[in-house]
Amino acid sequence: MARADDYASEESHRLVDSTGSGDHDDRHHDPRVSASSASSTSLVLEHISDKGAKEMLYTRGQPRGELDMGEEDLAWKRQTKPSERKLRRIFYVMIAIGAIGWVAALFLFLSQDRHISHSARPHDPHATSTFGIGKKVTLEQVLTGKWFAREHAVRWIAGSQGEDGLLLERGGAEGRDYLVVEDVRYRGDDIETQKAHSSTLMKSGEFDVGRERVRVNEAWPSADHRKVLVQSDYESQWRHSGTARYWIFDVATQKAEPLDPNNLYGRIQIASWSPTSDAVVFTRDNNMYIRHLDSDTATRITNDGGSELFYGIPDWVYEEEVLAGSSATWWSGDGKFVAFFRTDESKVPSFPVQYFFSRPSGEKPKDGEENYPETREIKYPKAGAPMSVVSLQIYDVDKGEVFTVPIGGDFADDNRLITEVVWAGKSGKVIVRSTNRESDVLKTIVIDATRREGKTVRERNVQQLDGGWFEVSETTTFVPADSANGRDHDGYIDTVIHNNYDHLAYFTPLDNPQPKMLTEGDWEVVKAPSSVDLKNNIVYFVATKDGSTQRHVYTVDLKGGPDSISAVTDTSQIGYYEPSFSAGSQFMLLTYHGPHIPWQKVLSTPSNTGNAANTDITIETNKALEDLAKKSELPIEVYQTINVDGFDLNLVERRPPHFDPKRKYPVLFFLYNGPGFQNVNRKFTIDFQSFVASSLGYIVVTLDGRGTGLLGRKHRCIVRGNIGYWEAHDQIAAAQLWKAKPYVDGSRMAIWGWSYGGFMTLKVLETDAGQTFKYGMAVAPVTDWRYYDSVYTERYMHTPQHNPGGYDNATISNMTALSNNTRFLVMHGASDDNVHFQNTLSLLDKLDLANVRNYDVHIFPDSDHSIYFHNGNRVVYEKLRDWLINAFNGEWLRTEDPRPLDEL
């Protein structure tokens, strides 16, 4: 499982508070009338069979003139019996009542703005009922990305002379050259004005080197904008890593040369510019090199790299769970030093992943061996198994020397995770965050590369604090000394635990263990800080201050602390924002993710008090998505909290369009519920769950139970050592609440999830044993945490050696309980390098031993954790759809002693 970077908040208006009482905002008292009320006129007329009564209605109650009536119509001239008169009076009273009802219905119809078509109304994420008739959300739309919001990944770039507000544009859109630096201030002007205020780095995305044509895959300008590091011929390896060829492109001449002229076809794993623009450091064949631009030769930094020892890049588990990237190389701010990982994975056991119909290596099999699978041996440390030994080394660029600085009281080699490396600007000092392999003891180390000495300046044991763990974070931000701005010493901003929540703290000098808190309260910062304006001492950060399912942008003064916190985005409205800041913090690309239709703008920040202080440029409005939403019947989303065992848990219920509380609906629970993760948020999201609610007409519920993120450590860390237990308890508690609702068919309840959600699906079915949920669908599930990688698993479970009982409890092991469910489905990719297919095979073996057969299984050859190979992803979702329909249609009803129909 990848790092859950977006541990995506309690909304501003709770629907249910901690006591269970309603707390509705005004919009819940003004629901939009559903289409059923629009047909009230026809319903009234259908129930009036008397010809005269209908005519009275159509003539607005005005009787026809006496001369227009035939003899048979002049009933008043004939004598009638008293009983007939009484019946006639009753009949006329009924007609009058019907007429009044029809007029009232007509008035209601007209008062609801029914003249406005469904497609003319804007999308309202807060709607409590459905207006009009629109199109259903289709699975085809979901699978082909029709509901994805368009987003522009603006790449901010610092100016060569320190200018702020510059963008790097690549691709040659609207007549631009291929790679240009543009001034964001002119982004809203016509294209010719934008081009006039831009500088070209590369005219074309293709160029010739000798007789070879090079096509650009990626490009990174040097700090002085005179050269460009170009990547071509990229081949993927794992989630983030791969190999490629690299070139140095000269802006002035528009010509290029190989990064290493003496090894034209060598495949390079990672390369990066010196901040002084005069050198590139890179890793090839697991050894590190440096190419000084005043030389045609690349110089070796290391010599002993090989298949089990490598430099400057992470191994599989560090790439997946720690760095979330392909580089383990860091330049100092002055370009004098390079810090890098030395990774020795010789003791890590290998796990074979087989490919039967594809060859990821690209190698052609030998003659006669075409029908044998290709096997990749991956160094994969499972929980409790030996891990790679990772140490931090430093290269002195001027002296050409590699050295290591020993740290007193450091973790042992087999008990160390280095989670973050940050250079303290040009000071020659580097800040290193390191934990033990169980991630509950954190040490902050400061190394002085110039003096080649270092020490631990901070240490915290959260196992003793709250029994929890440290998540990996890589947002520590160096703050240089500036006495004119009140900063007498170098320092840094870090995220720390403060009164049960994650908050920002300022440490200065670098070796000061005592924090100055910048934020505090019963809320959390998210991947913070986002940016620091060093000129004005303003820190920008994203937080859940105004609701745990929301994200807003705030500022805090570096000297003012918590009392100086101010919102940048509009916190009076529910919102989910994500900012990206320019190098000098004067501008930001603000992405609004929801709950309304997403948009993007470039805005000036509070730091910007110059001529561009009012910059407000729209980058994306998602007009096509807005039009699609107007035409579609989207699920009605009801956000709320439920209280389980004293814990307030976020939940969203997706109701089908035209929801009728008098009906009985099947219910599907969808979950992930991984530690620190968040599914219930205020993003605009139309996905498989939306399709199920909109097109299939089922209710879909998502609960973020205990263990999930952004509600404090007490809420989060309770699951440690026994993952799956409390989470399953919470899902079942929520399901029982829904089962008791008058509009729910309690006999038709199912649950599904993928990856950790697949594990949770099986754990819920096992724990519930058919009492609440009758069906489940698990995709790529973990079934025994001893099979998963060490870094992720031990963070939440300790090692199997230290917690054998916890691992036993977390394993899917009670086959009798699973047999009590009506039926369940398991799907898995056979070539999953993340959650190994071994997990599903282990479950199948247990089911066989217990003679349990009430399940279906689907295996996808050559598919990894995403299940895409040979149409796999489409098959997954279409099978989920069909299987769920069959389940709720009763096709999977259990028969203890099945007999042929002829015998019944």
N, C-alpha and C positions, 0 to 999 in steps of 0.2 A: 504494500500500500504506500502510495506517495505521502509525503508530509502533508498534513491538513493545514495548508497555509491560510486558507480562507475559513477560519473557524467562525464561520459566519454565525430580535432584540426586543426586548420587551417593548411593544409599541407604546406610543404616547397614551393611547386610550385602551386600557385593558378591557377585554370582554368579560373575563371572569377574574376576580381578584383572589387573593390567597384564602379568603374565607368562603369562596364559592359563590358569593353574591354577584349579581350582574352589575357591570359598570359600563354602560353603553354611551357612545357619543351621539350627537344629534342626528347623524345620518341614519342611524338604526331606527329612528322614529319616522322616517320618510322613505319607505321602500318604494321601488318602482313596481307598478302593477304588472303582473305577467300577462302573456298573450291570452290566457284563458278568459280574462275579464273582458277582453276586446270583443269576444264573440257573444257577449250577453244578449245583444239584440236578437240575433238569430235563435238563441236558445229560448227566449221568451216567445217568439213567434211560432216556433215548432210546437210549443205546448198549448197553443190556442187553436182549437179546431173549428170553432164556430165562425162561419163565414161573415156574419155581421160584426162580430168582435174584431176580426182582422181588418175589415173595412174601416171600422171606427179608428183603429190604430193608424192605419195608413192615411186617413183623412183628418188626423189630429183631433179626433173626437167630434168633428162637425157632421151632424146627420144630413143625409140627402134630402132634398125638398120632397114634399108630399106628392107633387105631381110626377115625380120621377119614379114612384113606387108602383109596382103592379098590385093587383088585387090581393095576391097571396102575401104581399108584404104588409098589408094593413091589418096586422094582428090585433091591434087595439080595438078594431071595429067588431071583432068576434068575441063572443062570450067564452070564458074559460073557467075551469073548475078552480076552487080555492087552492087545492094541492098544486095545480099547475102554476098558479100565480106565485106561490111560495117558492117552488123550484126555480121559476124564472127570476125572482128577486135574488135568490142565492147566486144564480148564474151571472146576473149582471154585476153583483158585488164582486164576484171573482174576476170578471172582466175588468172592472175598475181597478182592482188591486194589481192585476197584471199590467194594466196601462201605466199606473203610477210607477211600478217597478221598472218598466221599460224606459220611461222618461228618466228615472234616476240613473239607470245603467247608461243611457245615452249621454247624460250630463257628465258622469264619471269618465266615460270614454273620451269625450271632447276635452275634458279638463286635463287629461294625461298627455297632451301634445302628441296624439296619435298621428297627426298629419306629418310628423317628422319620421322619416324612414329609419329602419335599424342601422343602415350604413351611414346615416348622416349624424349619428350621435357619437361623441367621443368615447373612447374606452374608459370605463369607470372601475378601477380596481376595488373600490369600496362598496360597490353595489350589493344590495342584499336580496335582490330578485332580478329576474331576466325580463328585459323589454323586447317585444317584437319577435320576429322569426328570422333567424340567420342561419348561416352554414355551420355545420359541426366541425370541430377540430379533427382532422384526419391523421391517421398514422403515417401516411405518405408525407404529409406536410412536416411532421415531427422528424421523420427519418432523413428527409432531404434538406433540413435546415431552414425551412420557410419561416419558422418562428424565431430564428436567431436574430438578435439585434446586431446591426452593423456597428462595428467599432473600429476606430482608427488608432493604431499604435504610434502615437507621436514619439519620436526620439529626440529628446532635448540634447543639445550639444553646447558645451562651453565655447565661447568665442576665443580665437587665438590670442586676442588682446584683453581677455577678461569680460567681453561683452555678454550680456544676459539676454534671454528671450530668443535664442536661435534654435531652429529646428533642422534636423537632418532628413531630407526627403529622398527616397530611393524608388526608382521604377519608371521615371519619365512621364508621369501623368500630366495630361493637359498641355502637352508640348514642352514640358520641362526637359532639361538634360537629365541623364540617368541618376546622378548623385549630386545633390545641391544642398547648400546651407541657406536657409531662408530666415528672414526676420518675421517673427510671429505678429508683429504690429501691423503688418500689411496682409495678413492672412485673409481678412474679409474683403480685400479689394479685388479688382479684376486680375486675371492671370498675367497680363502684361505688366501691371504694377508690381505684382509679386516677383516676377522674373527680374524686373529692374532692380529690386532690392535683395537679390540673391547672388551667391557665388557658386560657380560650378567646380565640383571636385572631379567628377567623371562625366564625360559627355555621353558615353555609351556603356551599356551593360555587357558588351563583348569587346575583346581586344586581342591582338595577335602578339605572341611571343615567339619569335623565330617563325617556324612554319605551323605553329600550333594555335588554334583558335580557343580562347578561354572565355567561358561564360560565367558571369558572376553569380554566386549563390548567396554570399553575404559580404559586407564591406564595413570596415571600421577606420575612420580617419585618425591620423595622428593628432596630438594635442595642438600642434602648430598649423594643422590643415594643409600641410605641404605634401604629405604622402597618404596613401590609403592601403591598409592591409586587406587583401582580397582573398576570399575563400571560394574554391570551385571544386567540382567533382565530389560533392559530399556523399558519404555513405553512412547510414545510421547504424549504431551498435545497440545501445540500450535506450531508455526513455529520453535521456538528455545528451548522450555522447555519440560520437562517431569519428570518422577520419575523413580527411580532405587534403587537397593540394592548396598551397598558399603562395601569394604573390605580393610584391611590393610595387605599388602603382604610384608613379610620379605625377602630381597634379599639373605642374608647369608644362611638361612635355607630353602628357597623356600617353606615356609609354610605361611598360611594366617589365619586371624581371622576377625570376623565382625567388622565394624567400631564402632558399638554400641553393645557390647556383650550381653547387657540386652534387646535388641530389635532386634532379629535376622531377622524378616520378615518385619520390618517397612520400608516403602518406603520413600526414601530421595529425596528431590527436587534439592539440590545443595550441593556440598562439595568442600573444597579447603585447600591446605597445608599452614601451617605457613612457612614463608621464613626461619625459623630456624629449620625446619624439626621435631619439637617436638610436634606438635599439628595439629588437623584438625578441622575446623569450618564447620558446616553444618546446613541446614534447613530441618526440618521434620514436617509435619502437620502445616506448617506456623509459627513454632517457631524455634528459633536458639539454637544450642548446640555447645559445644566445647569438643573435646576428646583429653586430654593430653595423650601422648603415655606412660607415666609412670604410668598411671592409667587405670583400666579396666572399668571405669565408665564415661559416657558422662555427662557433666554438663550443665544444662539449662542456657541459657543466657537470654531468654525472657519466659514469662509465659502466656501472654494473647492473643497469636496468635490464629486465628480461621478463619471462612469462609470469613469474611470481613476485617480482620486485619492480616497482615503477615509481616514477617521480613526476610531480606536478599535476597529476590527475587522480581522481578518486577510484576506488574499487567499486564493485556493483552495489554493495550495501551503503557505502558513503554517498554515492551518487543518488540512490533512491531515497534514503532516509535522513541524511544529514545535510549535505550541501545543496541538494535539489538542483544540481547543475553538473557540468562536465569539467570544470576547472578547479584545481587545487593549487593555484599559483597567485601570489599577491605582490605587486610592486610597491615599494615605499614611495611616499609622495615626492621625494627628490630624485628618484631613479637610481639611488646608490645601492639599494639592496632589493633582493627578491626572496620572499618567503615561500616555501613550497612543502608539500607533503612528501615524505618518503613512506611508501606503503609496502609492507612485506606480508604477503598473503600465503606464504609457503605452508603454513599450518592449517589453512582453511580447507575443509573438505569440499570436494567438487560434487555438484549435482548435475546429472545428465538430463538435457532437454532434447527430445527427439522431434525431427521434422520429416514427415513421410512424403510430402508432395511438393516441398519447396526446399531451397538450399540457401539459407541466409548467408553462408560464407561466400557465395558466388562462385565456388569452385566446381568444376565439372567432374563428375565421378569417373573413375577408371572404367574402361570397357568391361562389361560383365557385372559391374557393381551398381548399375543404375537403379535396381529395385531394392536397395538397402537404404534405410533412413539415414539422414545426416544427424549426427549427435553433437550438440554443443555442451562442453563440460564447463559449467559455471562455478566459480569459487563463491559459494553461497553459504554464509554462516547461519545455521539454524539456531534457535534458542538453546543456550547452554553449550553450544559447540565452540571450538576455538575460532577466534576472530583474527582479522589482519592486525598487525602491529603498525600503528600510524604514529610517526613522529614529525615534528616541525623542524625543517632545516632552513638555513639562510645562506644566500649567495651574496658575497661582497663583489659588486660589479667591477670596481676599480682594481681590487687585488686579485680577482679571479679565484676566490677561495670559497669553499662550502664549509659551514661550521654549524654546530648544534650547541645551544646554551642549556646546560643542566639546571633543573629547577629543584630546589630543596623541598621535600615533602610532596613531590609530584606523584601522580597515580602510577602504579606499576604498568609495564608495557602491555600486559594482557588485560588491563582493567582501565583503559583510557579511551575516551572519545574526544577528539578535538572538534568542537562544533562551530567555532567562529574565529577568524583572524582579521584584525583591523589595524592598519598602520596609523600611528598618531601623526598624520601629516608628514612634514619634513623633519621631524624631531629625531628620526632614527630609532624610535621606539615603536613596538608593536604590542597590541592588546590581544590576548588569547583567552578564549573561553573554553574550558575543558571540564568534562564530567567523568565519573566512573561509568562502567558499561551499563549499570542499572539506572543511570540518569537521575539520581537523587542527591548527589553531592556535586556542587558546582564550585569550581575554582576560577577566579579571574587572575590572570598572570600578565605581568608587564615585563617585556624583554627589551633591554637596551642593546641594539645591534652594534652600535659603535663601540661600546665598552664590553660587549659579549658577556653580559650578565643579566640575570632576571630573577624575579621572585613572585610569589603569590601575594596579591594585595587584598583579595577578598575571598572568603569561603563561606558557603551556606549549605546546610544539610536539611533538605525539605522532608526527608524521611522522619526526622525528629520533629520538624515543624508541624506538618499536617498529614504525614504518611503518603504524600504525593510524589510528583516527579517534575523535572524540568523539561519543557518542550524546547526543541531547537529553534533558535531565533537568530537572525542575521541582520539586525537593524541597529546595532551599537554604532553610535555616531560620534566621531572625534570633534571636540570643540577646542580650537587653539586659543592660547592666551592672547589677550588684547586689553592692556591696561586702560586704554582710552575708553573702552566699552565696559569697564568694570570687571574684566576677567583677568585676574593677576596670574593665573596658572593655566597650563593645559588641563583639559578634562575630557569627559565623555558622557554621553547620555545613554542610559541603558533601561531596559524594562525589568522591573523588580517586583517581588511579591510584597504587597503592602495591605495589611488588614484584610486578607482573604482575596484580594483582587490584583490583577496585573496593572502596574502603573509606571509612569516615567519618573526616573530619578537622574539627578545630575551629580557626577562625581568629579571633584577637583580639589587638589592636584590629582594626577593619574593614580597615585598610590594611596589615595584617601579611601578607606573602606566605608566611611559614613556617607550616606546619600543625602542630598538635598531634594526632597520630594517636589516634583513639578505638578503632579496630578494626584488626586485622592478622591475616594467616594465608592459607593456600591455599584460600580460599573468598571469596564475594562478598556484599556487601549488595545488597538489592533495593529500589528506589524508597525510599531511606532518606534522612533519618530519618522514621519514621512519626509520632512525637510527641515533644515535649520538655516535661518537668515542670520548670519554672523554679524552683519552690519548693525542690525536692529535688535539683536538678542531675542528673536521671535522663533519659537519652536512650533512647527505644524504637525498635527497628529490626527489620526482617525480613531474614533472611540464609539462606545455604545452608551454614552452618557444620557442620551435621550431615548433609550429603548434598546433592549438586547437584540432585537431582530433588525435593527437599523444600523446604518453607518453614517455619521456626520463628520465633517472636518472642523477642527478647532485650532486655536492658537493658545499658547501660554508664554508668558514672559520668562526668560531664563532667570531673571533676578526676582520677579514678582511671585512665582510659585502658583499654587492652586487658586489663590484669590484672583489671579489675573486671567483665568481661562475665559475665552470668548469664542463663540460659534462663528464659523465662516459660512457654512451652508444654512439654509432656512430650516431651523429646528421646529418651527411651528407646524410644519407639515411632515408626515411620515415620509422618510426617504432613505435611500441606500446609495451612498456616493463613494467614488474612488478617485483620488487625485493623483496626478503625476506632475512634479514640480520642475521648473527650469533650474539650471545650475545655480543661479543666484537667488532663487525663491521668489522672484518678482512676478512670475507668471505660473499658471497651472493649467493643465488639461484636466477639466473636471468631467468625469463620466457619471451620469445619473443612470443607475441600473433599475430603478423602480421606486414605488410600485406602478406608476404610470409608464407610458411608452418611453424607453430609454433615449437619452440624448447625450451629446458631447459638446462642450464649449471650451474655448481658450479664454481664460479670465485673468485679469490682473489680481494680485493678492494684496492683503493689507500692507505688505512690505513695500509695495509699489506706490510711491508718492510723487512720481515724476510725470512727464507728459503723457505716459501711457497708463495712468492710474485708472482710467475708465475702460480699459480694454474688455470687450465682451463680444467674442466672435463665435458664431455657431459653426461647428464642424460637422455635426450629424444630427438629423431630426428623426430618422427612421420613418419617413413618410409611408413607405410601402408597408412596413409593419403596422403602422397606425391604421392604414386603410384595411389591411387584412383583419385586424382586431375589430374594427367597426362592423365588418360583414359577418363576423363569426359569433357563435354562441359559446362564450367562454365559461368555464366553471365559476360558480360563486364561491369565493374564498372567505372563510370565516376564521380569523385569527383569534386565539384565546390562550389562556393558561389554565391548566388543571393542577390541582394539588394532590400529590401522592406522598404520603408519609412525611408531610411537612415541607416538601420541596415543590416549589412552583415550576412547572414544566411548560415550555412553549409548544403549541400545537396549532396546526392549520387543518381545517376541514374543507375539502373541495366538493361542493355540491353540484349535481348536474344542473344544467340550465332548466328553467321552468320548474325548479324544485317544488314539490308538493308535499307538505308535512303530513298529509293524510295517507300518503303511500308508504310502502315498506321497501326500502332500498337495500341491496347487498352492499357490503363495505369491504374495501381493500385498504389495508395498511401498507404504506411504503416507508422504508427506513434505511438509514445507514448507521447512525448512532455510534460511530467510532469516537474514541477519546479525543476531546477537544474540538470535534467537528460540529458543524451546524447546518442543518437542512432547512429549518423553519426560519426564513428571512423574508425581507420585503423586496427582493428582486422581482422584476417582471420575468416570469418563467412560464413558458408553455412547453410541456414535455410529455412523456408517456403518461404520466399521471393525469395531466390535463386531458389527453385524448380519452383515457378511460372514463373520466367524469363526463366529458362533453358528448362523446359519441356512443359509448356503451351504456351510459346512464347509471353508473355506479358511484357511490360516495367513496372518496379517497381521503384517508387521514394520514398525516405525518406528525409524529411526536418526537421531539428531541428529549429523550429521557436523561436520567442521571448519567454522568460521564461526558456529556457533550459540552461544548464550549461557551464561554462568554457570560456565564452566570456565577462566576466565582469558584474558588478552589474547593470549597466544601461540597458544592454540587458536582464538581468535576472529579475530584480525587477519591471519592467514596468507592469507586469501582476498582481501585488498584488491587492487584493480586487475585482478583476473582472476576475478570471481565466476562460479561454476558449475564451474570446473575441479577444485578440490580436493573440492568437495562431491560432484560426480559420481564422482570417483575413490573416495571413501569408500563411497558407496551401492553401487557395483559390487563393491568389495572385500567388503562385508557380504553381498551377494547371492551371491557365489561361495562364501563360507563356508556359507551356507544351502543352496546347490545341492548341496554335498558331504554334507549330512546324510542319514542313511539313511532318514529319514521324509519327505523332500522329493522331489517329482517335478520334476527340474531342467528338463524340457522345457516346464513350465507355470509361468512366472514373469512377473509383470506389475508395473507401477508406476504410481501416479497421484498427482496433486496439483492444487491450485487456486491461482491467482495466482502468487506466487513458487514455490509447489510445482508449478504448471503449467509454468513455465519450467524448473524442475529436472527434471521428468519428461522433457521434450524433450531437455534437455542430457544426461541419463543415456542415453536411447535413442540419441542422436547419438554419444556417446562410446563406448558399449558395442557399437553396430553389430550387435545381434542375437546377440552371443556368450553373454550371460547372460540378459538380459530378452528376451522374445519379444513382449510387448505393453505398451502404455502408454496412459493416459488423461489428457489435459491440459485443465484448465478455466481459462479466462480467463488464458492465459499471456502473459508478456512474451517476445518472440522476438528483440528487438533493443533493448538498453538505451539507445540513442540516442532511442528513442520514449518513454521514461519520464521522470518529472518530475526536475528538476535537483537539488532538495534531497536527495531520497533517493538518487538514482543517484550523484551526485558524491561523496557521503559515502563510498561504498564503491569507487568506480571512478575518482575524479578526474574532470576534464572530458574530453570526447572530444578536445579540442585538446591536452591534456597526455598522453593515454594512448590514442592511436588503435589501437595493437595490442591493448590489453586489451579494447577494445570489439569489435574484430573477433573475438577469441577467445570472447567471451561471447555473441556472436550465434549463433542457431541457423542454421547455414549449410551443413552437410555433408549434402546431400540423398541422396547415395549411401549414407551410413551409415544414414540413416533408412530407406532402401529395404531394408536388410538385416534389419530387424525384420519379424516376421510381419505385424503390423498395429497401427495406433495410432488413437486417437480424439482429436479436438479440439473443444471447445465454447466459445462466447464470446457475451456479450451485445452486441448491435449498438450499444447506446447507453451503453457503459461509459465513464464520464467519468474513471475512474482508470487502468486498463490499457486503453488505447484499442484498439478493434477493428482498428485499423491493424496491430497486432502480428500478429494471425491472418491478415489479408489479405496481409501481407508474406510470411509463411510459405507460404501457399497459392500465391503467385506464384512463389516459389522452387521449390516442388514441381512446378508446371506446367512451368517452364522445364527442369527435370531429368526431366520425364516420369515422375514418381514417383506411383503411384496406390494404394499399399497403406495407405490411411487412410480414415477417416470423419470427417465434420464436421457439426456442428449449430449453427446460429445462432439466437439468441433475440431477436426484434424488441423494441425499446424497453426491454430489460433493461439495468440497470447492472451493476456489478461483482459484486453479490450474486445476480443472475439470479432475480428474483421475478416479473417482469411476466407476467400471464396464465398462471399455473400453471407458470412457468419452473422454480422451484426443485424442485418434485416431478419434473418431467420430467428434470432433470439427474440426480438420484439414481436414478430408475428406469432411465434409460438407462445409467448407470454399472453398475448391477446386471445388466441384461440383456446389455449388451455384454461384461461380464466373464465371465458364465456361458457365452456363446457362444464366447468366446476359449478358456476352459479346457475346453470341450466339443469343441474342434477345428474349430468352424465357420469360423474364419478362416484355416485352413491355406492356405499359399501354393500356388498352381499357376502355374508359369512360363508355360505355354501352355494357357490354359483352352479346353476344347472342350465342345460340347453333349453331354449324356449319351448321346444317340442315336448319336454318332460313336464312343463309347468301346467 
